[in-house]
Amino acid sequence: MNAVPLGEILAVVSAVFWAGAVILFRVSGEKVEPLGLNLFKNIIGLTLFLLTMAVVGEPVLRRAPLGDYLLLLGSGLLGIALSDTLFFYSLNLLGAGRAAIVATLYSPFIIGLSLAFLGERLSPRQAVGVGLIFSAVLVIAYHKEGRAVRTDSFVTGVVLGILAQLTTAVGIVMIKPLLGRTPVLWATALRLAGAIPVLGLVLAFHGQRKSIFSSLLKRAHWKVLVPASFLGTYVAIVAWMGAMAHAPASVAAALNQTSTAFTFVLAAIFLKEKPTAVKTAAVFLALLGALLTSSL
């Protein structure tokens, strides 16, 4: 029996830890505004990456072309500062279960961008999988608790979730050629470093900056914020970028979508989000689509 490739293992590991982080981020989102939440978790993540790099002897400033630095910093601005903020807004509006289903669009976006810019090919099987994922998102977009909805907040949540996945996909595909020859720790730290100053600048001029910073400084909130940041911005990201470095982008993205199932189950258990027939069907469609888009 052939061993499962490292990249595919890491993709599933990332999915498990990200699902746990999403639940905690959803809880934190009730008390901390998305911009502040994103800034906090990125600061925690960058600190952990820098400490890890110091322990393993990985230099913070390594010899690399200026273009590599700029691409990684730009990837962090787009794929972390912007996309994660959009995702947190979507998470607050949709709930963890529905947000996770919309997040499966990440895989089709990765595949589309990989076709256009990385020279990867789309098989008929993958095409069917992409169609199923889009179907799952449409089911969620048009139904809430088993009935059609057109509320502004719900539609906004879906749109923000779609934009979050698109910007995440662009942010990772733009650096995919670098990942095979670039240390994962260094690349991830640089991406986080590209996101933090932008978020800090936006918050500095935000109309509610006092209340946002006040919520971040409350230690009572750290009980959830810190573990969420550790799981989502350290453990899950290391595994995620490792998967992207050791597996085709489309395969890693598809396997990473198993986080949908983990999030769905955890949301039902810990957040008491009702697993309706509509949401269950959407999860099934999304996971089947993710499986078909993979090479497994």
N, C-alpha and C positions, 0 to 999 in steps of 0.2 A: 504494500500500500504506500502510495506517495504521501509524503508529509505535506501538511497544509502550508502554503507559503507564508513567510513571516508577515508580509504586508497585509494579507487577508486576516490573519490572527489579530494584528494590531487594529485593523478597522473595526472588528467586532468589540475588542476591548474598549476602544474609544467610545463606541456606541453605548456600552453599559454605563461607563462613568459619566458620559454626557447626559444620559437619561436621569441619573441621580442628581446631577447638577441642575438640570431644568426644573425639577420639582422644588429644589431649594431656592432657585432664582425666582420662581413663581411666588413663593412665600415671601421672599425679600421684596419683591415688587409691590407688595401691598403697603410697604412702609418707606421704600426708597425709590426715587424717580429714576427711570431708565438711564439717563445720562450719568447720574451719580453712581448707579449700580455698575455701569460699564467701566467707568474710571476706577472705581474701587477694585473690581476683580482684576483689571489689567495691572494695577500697581502691585497687588498681591502676586499675580502670576509672574511679572517681570522680576520681582524680588526673589522668588523661588528659583527662577531660571538662572539668575545671576549667581545665587548661592550654589546651585548645582554645578554650574560651569566652573566656579572656583574650586569645588571639591574634586572634580574630574580633570582639572587642569586645562580646561578649554578657554582660550583667550577671548576676551570680549571684543577687542579690535584685532581682527585677523587680516592677513594679506588677501585681498580680493579686489576685483575690478570695481570701479566706482559705480558702474552700471548695476552690479549685484546689490550693492548697498541701497541704491535708489529704488530698485525693483522691490526689495524686501520692505523698505520703509513705506513705499507706496501701497504695497499689498496690505500692510498693517492699517494704514489709513482707511483704505476701502473695505478690506475684509474683516476688520475688527472694530475700528472706531465707528464706522458708519453701519455696517451690517449688524453687529451685535446690539447696537442701540435700537435699530429698527426691530430686531427680533424681540427685545425686551418689551417694547411697546406692544408688539403683536401678542406676546405671551400674556400680558396684562389684560388685553381685550378679548382674547379667544379662550384662555385657559390652556393648561399644559397639553391636554389630549389633542385638541384641535390644532394648536400651534405645531405640534409634532407632525401631524398629518400634512399640513401645509409645507413643513420643512422638508418633506420628501422630494419637493421640486428641486432641491439641491442636486440630486442625481441627474435628472434630465438636463439641467443647466450645465453641469460638468461635462456631460456627454456632448451636448451641442457645441460647447466651447472647445472641447478636445478635438472634435471633428474639424472645426474651423481653423484652429491654431496649432494643434499638436500632431495632426496627421493620423489620428486614430480613426477607426472605421466603425460604422454602426451596422450590426447584423440584423436580420429580420426579427430574431428573438428579442434583441434589445429594443427594437422599434415597438414591439408589442408591449414590452415592459414600460417604456416611456408613456405609451398611451394609457396604461392602467394607472400609473401614478397621476397623470393629469386628471383621469376620471375620479380618482380618490379625492383630489383637491376640489374638483367641481362639486362632488357630493357634499363635502363639508361647507363649501362656499354658499351653497343654496339651501342648506338645512341647518337648523339648530334645534336640538332636542326633538328631532323627528318631524319638524315642520319648516316650511319655507320662511325665510326672514329677509328683510331688506333694511335693517337698522343701520344707521350710519356707523356706529362703533364696530359692529360686526364686520361690515364690508371694509372698513378702514383697517381692522385687524388682519383680514385676509390679504389686502393689498400690501400692507407693510411687511407681512410675512413673506410674500412673494419677492418683494424687493430685497429683503434681507438675504434670501437664498441666492438671488441673482448676484448681488454684490459679493457674497461669500465665495461663490463659484468663480467669479472674475478674479477675486483676490488670490485664489489658490492656483488657478490655471496660469496666471501670468508669471508665477514663479516655479511652476512644475519643472521646467528644464534645469533649474538651479538645484532642486532638491536631491538629485542623484549624486551631486558632487559637492554638496554643502552640508556641514554638520547641522543636524536637526535642532540641537539646543541653541546654537548661535543664530540660526535662521529665525527660530520662534521668538527669541529674545529681541531680535532686531525688529520683527513685525510688531511686537508689543510696544517697543520703544517708539515706533512710528505712530502708534495709536494714541498714546498717553498725552503728548503735548497738544494734540488737536482737541481732544476731549477737555483737557484742562482749560484751553483757550475759550472754547465754546461755553463752558460753565462759568468762566470769569465774567462773561457778558450776559449770562442768562438772567432773565428777570426774577427768577425764583432761586437764585444762587444761595442766598442765606439759608433758606429752609432745606435746600438739597444738602449743603455741607453740614448743616446741623443734624440731619438724619444720618449722615455717614459717620459722624463723630460719636453717636450714641452707642456705647459698648453693648447694650442689650441687643442691638441689631447685628452685632458681629457674630453672635452665636450661630446665625444662619449664613450671614455673608461670607465669613471666612471659610467654612467647609465647602460652600457652593463655589467659591473662587478657586479653592484648592483642586476640587474635582474637575470643574469646567475649564479652568484657565491654566492648569498645570498637567494633571494626569491625562485628561482627555485629549488635550492639544498635542502632547508629546506622542501619544499613541496615534493620533490622527495624522500628524505630519510624517511620522515614521511609516504609516501605511501608504501615504502618497509617494513616499520616496522609494518604497520597495514593491509597489504594485501599480499596474496601469491605473490612471486617474479614474476611469469609468468604473473599474472593478472595486477599487477602494471606496469610492463614493457610494456605490450600490450597497455594499456590505455595511457601511456606516449607517445606512438608513434603518438598520434593525433597531436603532435607538427609538424609532417610532413605537414599536411593540413594547419595549421596556418602559418608555414614558407613559404609554397608555395604561399599562397595568399599575405602575407606581402612582399615577394620578388618581386612579380609582381607589387605591388603598389609602393613600396619605392625604389627598386633597378632596376626597369624596366626590370626584367628578363622575357623574353617572355614565356608565358604559352603555349608551343606547344602541339600538340596532343599527342606526345610521352610522354612528361613529365606528362601531365594530366592523361594519361592511367596508367603510372607508379605509380602516387600518388593514384589513385583509387585502384590499385592492392595492394599497400602497406597498405592502410587504411582498406581494406576489410580483408586482412590477419591479421592485428592487432586486428580487431574486432573478428575474428574467434578464435584467440589464447587466447582471454580473456574469462572470465566466464559469461559475460553479456548476 
